[in-house]
Amino acid sequence: MLDTMQVESFKDFIEALAEESISKKVFLKSNASEYTYGNLLTRVKRITAAVKNCGISQGDNVVVSLSDDFEMITCFLALVANGITAVLIDPDAKKERVKKILSTVSVDGWICSKENADAWELPETSLAFSVEAQTGSSSKLLSKLLKKEVSVQKNTFEFYLKDTKEFDDFQIVSGNEIAYIIFTSGSTGNPKGVPISHGNILSHLKTLSKQYELSQSSVIMNILPLYHVDGLVQGPVLAAYNQVSLIRPFKFEIAKIPHLLDAVYKFKVSHFVTVPTMLVLINKYSEGYEKSFETSEFKYLISSAAALESELWNDTVERFKVRLINVYGLTETVAGGLFAGPAPDSLVVGSIGKPVDCQAAIFDEDGKELGENVTGELGLKGDNVFKSYLNPDENNFHQGFFMTGDLAFRDPLGIYYIKGRLKNVIIKGGINVYPEEVIETLNQHPDILEAHVFGQNDPIWGEKICAAVVLEANRKLSPIDIVGYCQMHLESEKLPSAIYFVESLPKGLSGKVQIDELRKTIAMNSADDNGKSDSIRADIRKLAVKAFNTQIEDSDFGKHSSNIVGWDSLAHLSLATSVEDYFKIQLSTKDILGISTLNALEAIVQTKVSNQ
C-alpha cells in the first residue's frame, strides 16, 4: 500500500495503481456494478491521451459534468493528474446558472452529455466530448472499451476513447496549480468560483487519511453528491488516494434506508460519510436495524456539511452504539478543517472540536482577535485553505485568515463551538442556498411584484426555504404555479418549500426587509390554515398538495407514487413528516416503506388515529 504521508503529487498515487496487488483491488462498488483499480487506471490513461490529442495541456480549464459516477471520477482524476483544471458543474444545473459560471471562467474544453451541451449552449472548443447516459448493470462505455469491435457513434467520448492508446508519461504538477474549480452560490445570487490547488487538496487528503485512521482494509461508504466537496473529496478522491474501496450502492431515498444499513454489513464498510439530514432520517426510520454498525470492520461514522445538533449526536451514538466524528469545513477549505473526534481531547458533543493541520481564530467586527468564551467570526488559515475566489472582489481574508462568516467561540480547552452565522445563507440538508439567487428568480416572474426568501428551522433539513410573495395588482398565482416556475430556473435543492402570499413586505427606513415583522405577518395569515377538516382524506389531500406542489384529486389516491407528478423521495419525506406532525402520530419504518399510494397512507393514518 502506498504511504500516503509521502505523496507529493497526483502522479505518485496514480502511477502506484499499476502495482499488481492494487490493480486487482475493487475501487468502486455498487449493487449494480464494480470497477477495479486496474479499470480506473486504464480509463485515466486513455482519457489523458484523448484530452492531450485535442491539444489540451497543463493549465487549461475543462468542464466536467457527468451523471455516471465512474465516468465523472475517472475524468476528474485524469484531468487533475495532468495539471488540467476540472471545472465542476452539476449535470442538473440550469442554463441561467451555467451562463453565469461561464462568464467568470474561460473554458478550453468540456465533457458532458449532448443534451446539456446543447441546452447550456457550450462554446465550440477543441475538446468537446459528448458522453451518453449510462444505464443497465454495468458501464456501457467500459464494455465498449474492452470489446473494441462494438461500433460507437462518431464525435462522442466513446469514439475518441475506443482506439486511444494509454498515456503513461505523467508529470509532477506544482502545488500552486489549480486542481479544480467548484462553484457555490454567492451572496449576490451569482456563483462564486472556488479554485482549489494541488497543494490544498493533497495537504487535506493527508489530514483526512490520518484523522479517519484509514488502512489497507478500510472500506468507505459515501453516497453524497459528487458535485459537492463532501461527496467528491471524502468519497472517490480519498478512496483513490488511500487505494481503498468506495461503496456507492444507490442514491439516498427513505425507502432504501434498510438497504443502506444492510450495505454496511454486505460490503464490510469501515467508514460511513454522511450529513446530519441523513442521520435524522436513519435514526427515524431504522427500526430493527439498530445493530447495523456493530460489525468487526466498522470504525467511524463521519458527519459533515452542516451543524450536528447535540440531541441528534447523542441519539445516533446511543441508538447505534457507534463512534462518531463531527467535521467542520467549507468548500474553501477542501472539505474539513476542525474535527470533533476521534481524539478524546476534541470529542465533545455539540462542538466542532479542534483545528487539525490548520489554524483557527475568532475575530470581532473590528478585526481584533478574541480570547476564550467570546463569540466572534471564525477565521481559518492553513495549507488546505484556498487562496482567492475567481473574482478577488469577493474575498474576505483578515491577517491571512479566511473569514468563514460563521460565528463561533473557543473554550479554555481549545474546543470550538458554532453559535450562528453572519452570512445570509440557508443551509438545507448540508447544501448552502443563498436567498438572493431564489429572490432574483422569483422577481423575474411577470406576475410577481416583489419577493423575499428566508430560512425556517426544520427538524429534518436543518432549514427549509420559505418565500414571501407580493403579487402584481389583479394577478393570481398559486404556490404550485410559483414552484413550477422556479423548477424551470433553479436546481431542485433551491426550490422554496413554502410559499406565503402577503400584501406587502415590511421594510425599514433603509428599504431593507424586516424579517421579524415578516415572520409575524406570515404567522398571522397562516393561523386560519391550521384547522383540521372532518375528513382524513381531505387532510391528506391538503398535505399532499403542499408536499408535491401539484393538484391532487380523489382519482389520484389509487395511483402509484411513480405516476403522480412531484412524488419523489424528497416529497415522500415531506409528506410523511407532515402527516406525523399534523395527525400527531408516529410512522414506523414499515409504514414509510408501505406508502406507495395515497390510499395506503390514508389506511395507515386511519388505523393509527383510531388507536389513539
KAHU-V185449 format. One record per pair of residues at least 24 apart in sequence whose C-alpha atoms are under 7 Angstrom apart, sorted by sequence separation. I is the first residue (numbers start at 1). GAP is how many residues later the second one is. If there is no record, write none. Layout:
i-><I,I>
gap-><GAP,GAP>
//
This chain:
i-><17,58,59,60,61,62,63,64,65,67,95,175,299,300,301,302,303,304,328,358,379,447,448,547,58,59,60,61,62,63,64,65,66,95,131,219,220,221,222,223,257,300,327,357,358,378,379,447,58,59,61,63,65,129,130,131,218,219,220,221,222,326,377,378,57,129,130,217,219,220,221,223,265,270,271,276,293,378,547,47,129,216,223,258,264,269,270,271,272,273,274,275,377,378,447,547,223,264,268,269,270,271,272,273,274,275,290,291,293,377,378,426,467,44,48,262,265,270,271,272,273,274,275,276,290,377,378,466,43,44,47,48,261,275,376,377,465,466,467,468,469,470,544,276,280,375,376,429,465,466,467,468,469,470,543,44,205,283,375,376,428,429,464,465,466,467,468,469,470,40,44,375,428,468,470,374,427,428,543,561,313,373,427,428,560,561,372,373,426,560,372,373,559,310,372,558,310,372,557,558,309,557,558,308,557,63,61,62,441,61,62,63,64,65,66,61,62,63,64,65,66,362,60,61,62,63,64,221,219,220,219,220,221,222,334,219,220,221,222,333,334,218,219,220,221,222,333,332,333,332,354,354,433,353,354,353,351,352,351,352,537,68,351,483,346,480,11,480,10,55,54,54,230,51,82,82,83,100,101,100,85,86,87,88,83,85,86,87,88,84,85,86,87,83,80,229,233,33,32,33,229,230,32,229,50,50,47,50,46,49,49,49,46,49,46,48,46,45,46,45,45,42,306,305,204,201,200,90,89,194,196,88,207,277,275,11,11,11,9,73,9,203,204,280,203,200,201,277,199,200,277,200,200,196,195,195,194,195,193,194,192,193,5,4,1,27,28,29,30,27,28,29,30,31,26,27,28,29,30,29,30,13,187,4,189,187,189,185,186,188,189,185,187,287,285,286,285,254,253,254,255,96,94,94,94,93,92>
gap-><24,24,24,24,24,24,24,24,24,24,24,24,24,24,24,24,24,24,24,24,24,24,24,24,25,25,25,25,25,25,25,25,25,25,25,25,25,25,25,25,25,25,25,25,25,25,25,25,26,26,26,26,26,26,26,26,26,26,26,26,26,26,26,26,27,27,27,27,27,27,27,27,27,27,27,27,27,27,27,28,28,28,28,28,28,28,28,28,28,28,28,28,28,28,28,28,29,29,29,29,29,29,29,29,29,29,29,29,29,29,29,29,29,30,30,30,30,30,30,30,30,30,30,30,30,30,30,30,31,31,31,31,31,31,31,31,31,31,31,31,31,31,31,32,32,32,32,32,32,32,32,32,32,32,32,33,33,33,33,33,33,33,33,33,33,33,33,33,33,34,34,34,34,34,34,35,35,35,35,35,36,36,36,36,36,36,37,37,37,37,38,38,38,39,39,39,40,40,40,40,41,41,41,42,42,44,45,45,45,46,46,46,46,46,46,47,47,47,47,47,47,47,48,48,48,48,48,48,49,49,50,50,50,50,50,51,51,51,51,51,51,52,52,52,52,52,52,53,53,54,60,61,61,62,62,63,64,64,65,65,65,66,66,66,69,69,70,70,71,71,72,73,75,76,88,89,90,90,90,91,93,93,93,93,94,94,94,94,94,95,95,95,95,96,99,102,102,104,105,105,105,105,106,106,110,111,114,114,115,115,116,117,118,118,119,119,120,121,121,122,123,124,124,125,130,133,134,137,138,138,138,139,150,152,155,159,160,161,163,163,164,180,180,180,181,183,183,183,184,184,184,185,186,190,191,194,195,195,196,196,197,197,201,202,215,217,217,217,217,218,218,218,218,218,219,219,219,219,219,220,220,228,237,238,245,247,247,248,248,248,248,249,249,302,303,303,304,315,316,319,338,393,395,396,397,398,399>
//
